[in-house]
Amino acid sequence: MDSKEKTKYRRTHHWKNWRLYLLRKKEYKCEICQLKHKVGLQVHHFDEAHYTDLHEDKFAVLCKRDHQLIEQLLSRKSFDIDVYCSELKRVYLESKKYK
C-alpha cells in the first residue's frame, strides 16, 4: 500500500472508528511518555506491510513527538536501543538533581 492509498484508507469510517476505539482503550495516553493528550495523538503501525490488519497488538498510541522519534530511530542504519536508553536515563537523572 503506497502513501496515497494509506491516506485514503485513513479517511474511511472503518479506520476512524477503530482509531477512536484504540485511543479510548489507551485512555488518550502516549504509550511512551505516559502523558495524557486531548489532541494530537497518533496511531503507530508496527506492521506497515499489513496496514489494514487492525489487531491491537500491531499498533501503539503515541504523541506526535514520540512518534517522530520512533520513526527517526527506525530509519537509522545502526542503532543500539540499550545505549540510547541508558544515556537518556543518565542525562535525565543528572538534570533532575539541578531542578
N, C-alpha and C positions, 0 to 999 in steps of 0.2 A: 504494500500500500504506500503510495507516494504521499508527499505532504499535502497536496491538493485534495486527495481522497480522504486523508485524515481530518482535514479541516471540514470537509463536507460531512463526514461521519459525526464529528463533534457538534454539529448543528441539529442532529436528529433528536427527537423526543426520547428515543430509547437511551441514547448516551446521556442526555441531560438528566433524565430521571434516575439512571443508575449512578451518575456522579453525585447527585444530591443525596441519594441513599448512603453512599460511601462517606460523604462529608458529615452527615448526621451521625452515622455509626462511629466515626472517629472523633465526634464531638467538636468538630471545627478546630482541631489542633494539628499543628505540624508534627509529624512523627519524629522529626529530628530534634528541633529546639523545644518542643512541647508547649509552645506558646499558642494561645487561642487567638484565632483571627476571625473578624467579622466578614472581611472580604479578602480577595487575593489568594486564596488557597488554590493550589494546583494539584492535579492528579498525575503522578509519575507512573509511566508504564515500565514494568521490569522487562516485559517480553514484547518488544516493538514488532517482531515478526508476526505476532498474532494479535494485532491491535484491537480486534473486535471480540476477543475472548475475555469476557467480563467475569473473571473469578477474582474474588477479593485478594487472594494471596499473590496476585500478579500486579498489584498496584500499591502505591503509597501516597498518602495525602501529605503535601509539603507546602510550606510557604514559598513565595517566589524566590527569596534569597537562597534558601537551602536547595530548591530545585535547580537553580542556576549553578550552584556549587557542585551538586552531584553530576550534572551534565558536563561541567568543565573537567571534573576529575575523571569521568569516564572517557573523555576524549584524549587523555594523556596516554602516550605510548607505554611509559613505565610509571608506576605509582605504587608506593608502599603505604597502605592504609594504616598499618600499625605505627609507623614512624610519624605519620601525619597526626594521628590521634594522640600519641604520647607528647608530641611537641605542642599541640593545641592545649592539652591539659596543663603542661608545664607553664606555658605563657599565661593561661587563664589564672592559674593558682598564684603565680608570681604577681600578676597585675592586681589580683584581689587583695593582696597584702597592703596595697597602697590606696585602696578605695575607702 
